Amino acid sequence: MNNRIALCIGISSYKDNGIDELPNAVSDANLVHQSLTARGFDSELIVDATYDDIEAALERLKAKGDPATRAFTVIYFAGHGFETGGLGFLLPIDFPGPVELLRIPQLGMSSLRLVDAISEKIGPKLIILDACRLDATRESPASEITRFHELAEAIKDQYSSVVNADDVVFAFATSAGAPAGDGVNGNSRYCEALASGILSHDHSLDELLAGVAQQVIRQSQMGQRPWYLSSLTHSLSFSDLPTLIPIPFEVYRSGSHQLVTRLHSLNASRVAYSIEHEIIFAERQERRSVVKFKENIQAIGSLGSELYVLLESGVLMHGDSNFGGKIQFKEVHRIAFKDVFAISISPSGRNIIIVGMAGYEVIGLVGREWSQQAKYENPKIDFYNAKFFDDDSAVLCGSRGTVCELTGLSSSSTKLASKFAQIESSGVIQDIEIVDGGKFFVVVYSGGYVKFFDRSTLALVRTFSLNDLTLNLAHGYASLRNQFTRAQVELYFRDRAAFASRYSNAPDFLESVDALVGHQQLLCCSLMKDTRVLAIASEEGYVFLIDVRDQKHFRTIDVGGGHGKTLRWMCADLDSNALVILLSDGVMVRYEGLMPQH
């Protein structure tokens, strides 16, 4: 059952000709409804609603969810509104004109009614009033004002139990006594800023509402000042994606000259990688065991508990890490080429793709024997990784912007077919991942670019650069430290003008330094167990999190960049919502995903 529920109300075309229309109110409610839905809310949208329509919708909202479970509840209203003495009133579409003081509390809807409708729900409650807060008593005779206050006090008495409710936030599009702009471009300023903020993952609700207010104040040149009142008991966010908490631990201190393979996930929250002739196994926060071979290891591949190890001589070994004690490896095949980068295994475990310098090889299990199914060699193309869509098809990535799709892998009677596509190159394609149930695949480039492609057509869907992100000074230092002296780097960040003056006779050198600041040498990508999240790691020590649903970056994790540590590899845990990252100094960091709490 959904623990995020919402009701969005927009009223534009008031029935009485004496009440001004609000052309953008319905589109405002629709935009907020769409943003809330995108963030996992079960949201209902009602437009041009009568008093009875709103009452019925509030009752439906009240009935949603488990009353014993915490939920995040939101009500958004865009339409005409008034406020006097801290009590607000909203006008439904059937409010009879003219708008007179004593009609407002009798025929309008009190803002306390909104609180009352959701007061029994456990958890935070947000009520957003994108409406004017004009003083209803302005220019009214004293006798009417007195009667109005009597009616207002009766309403407060009616809802006395919710006047000081906990875990309630009231967000107002404007300050008390002031109008709220309807907007000129299809949506109000407040709605546009709010909807954009809802889609952000890196702000608490307090930060979001404060940021919305600042944006509206600037855009209106101080003409409109949003406010909010809060009785929240803890921090709250609209994000529906996990926050990753780091747990570092030392696994094995390897030298920078040693050959280290990629990090691979095994079942039961275990990972494995190799250093020269040894395989290191770790489980959660502990190094568990080391397996030694007589020769160096080129690459390893994993599927569940099974591990395939390719030795320098071309011998492919297989072992099952589920068996207790020391893992027993046996030879299963000899690979036909050297300089291997990666091993990818099909979901059934009956096909393996080995990729490397100038080619790839496909082997299949026929009966109990592994045999070569296909081999491709091209001195102009290196392949860096392969991912299976299913047992029958896979996609490979490599240099020169190359992507290759293989089909017919699972059938011995069907000839294996390959389909090459040379995508516009933005550098070497270092890694590839399949997302959205196989509808798309993502490639990451060494030059910092990320591209989403449609699987069926190989058409480019979206591209963006992770080089454009604003990070920190330590990140810029990390980008330069391997290519320039310490004195050069320190001068560059301390005094850019002095640095330019010193190297004025070498403009190409200066340009190369500028180009590297913020540059991300992307290494790998991995889809988390929460398949809405794609993690992309850079050699500079950063992990970038992408929301697969809208294919946008939403968070950056500084794993080692701020401390001058490079990143060697990253993988997602198979059994829990976690990432495991190996740094250049042998420290492994496990990031546990914690879902937002209401």
Secondary structure, 3 states (H helix, E strand, C coil): CCCEEEEEEECCCCCCCCCCCCCCHHHHHHHHHHHHHHCCCEEEEEECCCHHHHHHHHHHHHHCCCCCCCCEEEEEEECCEEEECCEEEECCCCCCCCCCCCHHHHHCEEHHHHHHHHCCCCCCEEEEEECCCECCCCCCCHHHHHHHHHHHHHHHHHCHHHCCCCCEEEEECCCCCCCCCCCCCCCCHHHHHHHHHHCCCCCEHHHHHHHHHHHHHHHCCCCCCCEEEECCCCCCECCCCCEEEEEEEECCCCCCCCCECCCEEECCCEEEEEECCEEEEEECCEEEEEEECCCCEEEEEEECCEEEEEECCCEEEEEECCCCCCCCCEEEEECCCCCEEEEEECCCCCEEEEEECCEEEEEEEECCEEEEEEEEECCCCCEEEEEECCCCEEEEEECCCEEEEEECCCCCCCCCEEEEEECCCCCCEEEEEEEHHHCEEEEEECCCEEEEEECCCCCEEEEEECCCCCCCHHHHHHHHCCCCCHHHHHHHHHCHHHHHHHCCCCHHHHHHHHHHCCCCCEEEEEECCCCCEEEEEECCCEEEEEECCCCEEEEEEECCHHHCCCEEEEEECCCCCEEEEEECCCEEEEEEEECCCC
